[in-house]
């Protein structure tokens, strides 16, 4: 397997830097949704201090009063440089990018460009719950093409979904999660090229959510969808949000393949007013100067994946867990525990551990939970102890 280039380890692990007492001073969703006695391992926020280059860039902007509207292409240029070094992809054309408020709102705008009201949008469950929420709120129709038992995209199932989606003669889109949330699957170049070929055959437009692209395990190669043959009509959304824990600093980039440039150009100008200028500054600094910090996080996540595997084997052997190749999320199959469709409810009420409920992820989610690994080893250890105790 091709290794992605990463800087030599050196920075201390940010996942070990903060105590629970300090984390509980935070006021974000992760730390305010549940009572203080609950360990929150659900929503995708990391328990880390921010990368120093990001803090410095935002502080300097605040000192300057640089809090106006976003402008320019610095963000796109930083992402292009990161993509070239990190993924060996030199095809990110800055002129075929646009700033959007965040990845999911960017997905909405891209779907508006290539589908109309009532048109089908294919998703691959179990998948990120907002795929359902945003698509239906947009007045599009969700069509499921479930993952295979190996938690990878089943191309025969996908082709059948494409065929059914276009049977009525309307427009259709495939909302691709890459890397895949919640399974952590990284699609290979061959899989992505096969998806692109099917999309061209059936006239389906691919919109790829690639927000987790920077967060991959060592030895794993992320492949941008727009880099594979046949993806020229594709659209992609990328962001530094997940890699550097910047969800509260809103900014993302929409990317278009060469044959989709005209579609992106039709996006209303006012969409570009939604991102935060401070967010753009933060994301640009992360991509440009925050790679050493990112690599320290990735090393910590690799260690946490091994830790979780060992803890589950020792304390919850009935749980099936295939460590993901990417994201900082673990997809746990708890069906053998006899806890019903929503084990997360049991773990919350009996164990005081908050996990993401599997049924929210669509077909294939019942009996599962999603656990956030982006925390300290001590918290993961205590969480598994509590989950095991919830069964007694």
Protein Blocks (a to p, Z undefined) as FASTA:
>chain_A
ZZddddddfbacfklmpcfklmmmpcbfklmmpcfkbccffbfcddddddfklmmmmmmm
mmnopacccedjklmmmmmmmmmmmnopakbcfklgccdfblmlmmmmmmmmmmcehiac
dddddddfklmmmmmmnopacddddddfkopacfklmmmmmmmmmmnopacddddddddd
fklpacdfklmmmmmmmmmmnopacdddfklmmmccehiacddfklpghilmpccdddfk
lmnopmlmgcddddddfklmmmmmmpcfklmmmpcfklmmmmmmmmmmmmmmmmmmmmmm
mmmmmmmmmmmmmmmmmbccdddfedjbdcddfklnonojblmlmmmmmnopacddfkln
oghigopacddfbbcfklmmmmmmmmmmmmZZ
